[in-house]
Amino acid sequence: MVFKPNYNQQRAERDRNKQAKKEAKLREREEANRRKAETDAQPQAAADTTEPSAA
């Protein structure tokens, strides 16, 4: 016996998948921004520590 399609259930599943994809993309962007901020801060900190020891 073939079941008739449940369009509301299919749409809800598509919406859940779309939302999960958006959230994953947002997490990746936040992670990339955090890593970029850390790498930008590290050279400045390294430069600050080398100057006083040279003086």
Phi and psi in degrees as a GROMACS rama.xvg file:
@    title "Ramachandran Plot"
@    xaxis  label "Phi"
@    yaxis  label "Psi"
@TYPE xy
-95.2677  133.722  VAL-2
-87.4433  146.392  PHE-3
-74.3161  149.59  LYS-4
-66.7369  141.236  PRO-5
-104.392  92.1371  ASN-6
-64.5552  -36.2895  TYR-7
-64.1789  -41.2438  ASN-8
-66.0303  -42.3265  GLN-9
-63.2173  -41.6983  GLN-10
-65.777  -41.3229  ARG-11
-61.927  -40.5933  ALA-12
-64.6465  -42.0255  GLU-13
-62.9873  -41.9448  ARG-14
-64.0497  -40.1515  ASP-15
-63.3945  -43.1108  ARG-16
-63.8739  -41.0863  ASN-17
-64.0633  -43.7806  LYS-18
-64.7246  -41.219  GLN-19
-63.6978  -39.2491  ALA-20
-65.4649  -42.0236  LYS-21
-61.7629  -43.58  LYS-22
-66.0957  -38.2478  GLU-23
-65.736  -40.6758  ALA-24
-65.3234  -40.5223  LYS-25
-64.4591  -42.3539  LEU-26
-61.6766  -40.4061  ARG-27
-63.6032  -41.9714  GLU-28
-64.4117  -43.5417  ARG-29
-63.2866  -40.3886  GLU-30
-64.3611  -42.935  GLU-31
-64.0021  -41.7984  ALA-32
-64.5711  -39.5324  ASN-33
-65.4383  -44.0043  ARG-34
-64.6926  -39.0591  ARG-35
-64.0617  -41.3641  LYS-36
-64.2596  -39.4979  ALA-37
-66.2844  -43.0269  GLU-38
-70.2468  -32.2569  THR-39
-69.0267  -33.9846  ASP-40
-78.1933  -31.1534  ALA-41
-64.2113  -47.0154  GLN-42
-61.913  -35.1782  PRO-43
-66.8568  -41.1548  GLN-44
-66.5088  -39.2621  ALA-45
-67.2951  -39.3151  ALA-46
-67.0906  -37.8219  ALA-47
-65.7873  -36.71  ASP-48
-77.0197  -29.2624  THR-49
-77.385  -30.5074  THR-50
-65.5718  -47.1114  GLU-51
-64.823  -35.9695  PRO-52
-71.372  -25.9535  SER-53
-78.3807  -24.9446  ALA-54
